[in-house]
C-alpha cells in the first residue's frame, strides 16, 4: 500500500549513545533509512510552505495542495 508520510526536517537527527553518535534520517529521502546517507542535500532547495515528492531517480516534484491539513499541525 502506498502512503504519504510528512517529513518536515531537511537535516539529520544526531543521536548519541555512550561515545557513539549516529545520524538518523529526518527528511525521509535516505536509502538506508533510518540512518542518514546525505540525501537531505536534495531538500535544501525546498520551500518550507510547499509539499514535495521524490521519484526513484531522486527527482523532486511539487504536489498541489489537495491533502487537507497535511502542511499544518
Secondary structure, 3 states (H helix, E strand, C coil): CCCCCCCCCCCCEEEEECCEEEEECCCCCCCCCCECCCHHHHHHHCCCCCEEEECCCCCEEEECCCCCCCCCC
